[in-house]
Amino acid sequence: MKALPITIVIACLLAGQLFAQSPAKKVLVLYENGGHHLAFSKRAMPWLDSVAAARHWQLDYSTTAAVINDSSLQHYQLVLQLDYPPYSWPDAAVKAFESYIRQGKGGWVGLHHATLLGEFDGFPMWNWFSSFMGDIRFKDYIANFATGTVAVEDTRHPVMQGIPAAFTVSNEEWYTYNKSPRPNVHVLARVNEASYNPPSDKKMGDHPVVWTNQHMKARNVYIFMGHSPSHFNNAAYTKLLANALIWAIGEKK
């Protein structure tokens, strides 16, 4: 076999070296270190670690938003609010996060507790975050939990690829808000409130549960479902969450 020219050999070696040294994408995962959502976070972590290993991402876990500032966010291509609430954030974190989302410096995925918007635990309402989530605020929830059927609305969106047209989510709290976020966001899926088992009078009528705010430069996805650790035994749910993470960080499946 004829030997390759030395210039091609060197170019191939350099290309391989550059590929091997390319830094892994980094994800900041915020989670609560207590309360009844901690079980969900603990179940989520090994699942997230497996996704990160397959995608060659680096995950940094934090129980406080105090790690967020303009400098630290430069190192992250994605922020995941894993049942982490939108209050009690230091001012520097608030300003840095708002800039990160508005300017599209990285992606964002929020679960469940990320829409606990209002005056909670002595902290004021984060009005910008409320606008980011579709100009909503938390109103109520199904405290005794219920099973519900989620219906996909936008089958073409990358986040919904490979997801059944309708799938069941068990043991969820199903938040209600003061109004539907639909006029201000792009809804990807909704819950069928008539499917609640046991039935509940905690209803909104139009009840989106997965959406993205297309008015922000950052790729962003909010997924309401995120209370029960059993969600990670639900293939439709894990597919949805994996899709959201991959899309928000700017990769393809």
HELIX and SHEET records of a PDB file:
HELIX    1   1 ILE A    6  GLN A   21  1                                  16    
HELIX    2   2 LEU A   38  ARG A   55  1                                  18    
HELIX    3   3 ALA A   65  VAL A   67  5                                   3    
HELIX    4   4 ASP A   70  LEU A   73  1                                   4    
HELIX    5   5 ASP A   91  ARG A  102  1                                  12    
HELIX    6   6 HIS A  112  THR A  115  5                                   4    
HELIX    7   7 ASN A  127  PHE A  132  1                                   6    
HELIX    8   8 PRO A  158  MET A  160  5                                   3    
HELIX    9   9 ARG A  182  ASN A  184  5                                   3    
HELIX   10  10 PRO A  229  ASN A  233  5                                   5    
HELIX   11  11 ALA A  235  ALA A  248  1                                  14    
SHEET    1   A 9 TRP A  57  SER A  62  0                                        
SHEET    2   A 9 LYS A  25  TYR A  31  1                                        
SHEET    3   A 9 LEU A  78  LEU A  82  1                                        
SHEET    4   A 9 GLY A 107  LEU A 111  1                                        
SHEET    5   A 9 ASN A 220  ILE A 223  1                                        
SHEET    6   A 9 PRO A 208  THR A 212 -1                                        
SHEET    7   A 9 HIS A 186  ASN A 197 -1                                        
SHEET    8   A 9 ALA A 146  VAL A 152 -1                                        
SHEET    9   A 9 ALA A 166  GLU A 172 -1                                        
SHEET    1   B 2 PHE A 138  ASP A 140  0                                        
SHEET    2   B 2 THR A 176  TYR A 177 -1                                        
END                                                                             
